[in-house]
Amino acid sequence: MNLFGTDGIRGVANTELTCEIAYRLGRAMGIHLSQGMDL
């Protein structure tokens, strides 16, 4: 399963891209951005 592509994150909702994965990605992004880092 490859969720990351050249156009962003892709996957079938609730199958490949589960709520848990979405939560973890969002949390990681929030931590990353709160530390003043660029994307």
BALOBA-1460 file (C-alpha; in Angstrom, 3 decimals):
// residues 39
<rec num="1" residu="m" x="0.000" y="0.000" z="0.000"/>
<rec num="2" residu="n" x="1.447" y="3.344" z="-1.057"/>
<rec num="3" residu="l" x="-0.407" y="6.360" z="0.355"/>
<rec num="4" residu="f" x="2.119" y="9.011" z="-0.648"/>
<rec num="5" residu="g" x="2.398" y="10.184" z="-4.253"/>
<rec num="6" residu="t" x="3.587" y="13.212" z="-6.162"/>
<rec num="7" residu="d" x="0.199" y="14.912" z="-5.704"/>
<rec num="8" residu="g" x="-0.185" y="14.288" z="-1.986"/>
<rec num="9" residu="i" x="-1.742" y="11.568" z="0.117"/>
<rec num="10" residu="r" x="-4.140" y="9.184" z="-1.587"/>
<rec num="11" residu="g" x="-6.124" y="6.175" z="-0.552"/>
<rec num="12" residu="v" x="-9.593" y="4.734" z="-0.249"/>
<rec num="13" residu="a" x="-11.318" y="6.242" z="2.795"/>
<rec num="14" residu="n" x="-11.782" y="3.813" z="5.678"/>
<rec num="15" residu="t" x="-9.924" y="1.107" z="3.758"/>
<rec num="16" residu="e" x="-6.369" y="2.150" z="2.904"/>
<rec num="17" residu="l" x="-6.589" y="5.579" z="4.553"/>
<rec num="18" residu="t" x="-8.059" y="4.754" z="7.950"/>
<rec num="19" residu="c" x="-9.133" y="7.194" z="10.645"/>
<rec num="20" residu="e" x="-6.076" y="6.159" z="12.675"/>
<rec num="21" residu="i" x="-3.663" y="6.952" z="9.824"/>
<rec num="22" residu="a" x="-5.402" y="10.285" z="9.146"/>
<rec num="23" residu="y" x="-5.204" y="11.163" z="12.847"/>
<rec num="24" residu="r" x="-1.513" y="10.282" z="13.076"/>
<rec num="25" residu="l" x="-0.672" y="12.274" z="9.940"/>
<rec num="26" residu="g" x="-2.595" y="15.302" z="11.214"/>
<rec num="27" residu="r" x="-0.955" y="15.093" z="14.623"/>
<rec num="28" residu="a" x="2.519" y="14.812" z="13.099"/>
<rec num="29" residu="m" x="1.848" y="17.815" z="10.845"/>
<rec num="30" residu="g" x="0.590" y="19.858" z="13.800"/>
<rec num="31" residu="i" x="3.673" y="19.053" z="15.875"/>
<rec num="32" residu="h" x="5.955" y="19.749" z="12.925"/>
<rec num="33" residu="l" x="4.357" y="23.134" z="12.176"/>
<rec num="34" residu="s" x="4.139" y="24.177" z="15.844"/>
<rec num="35" residu="q" x="7.922" y="23.857" z="16.041"/>
<rec num="36" residu="g" x="8.271" y="26.456" z="13.284"/>
<rec num="37" residu="m" x="9.390" y="24.000" z="10.612"/>
<rec num="38" residu="d" x="8.480" y="24.343" z="6.949"/>
<rec num="39" residu="l" x="6.633" y="21.723" z="4.974"/>
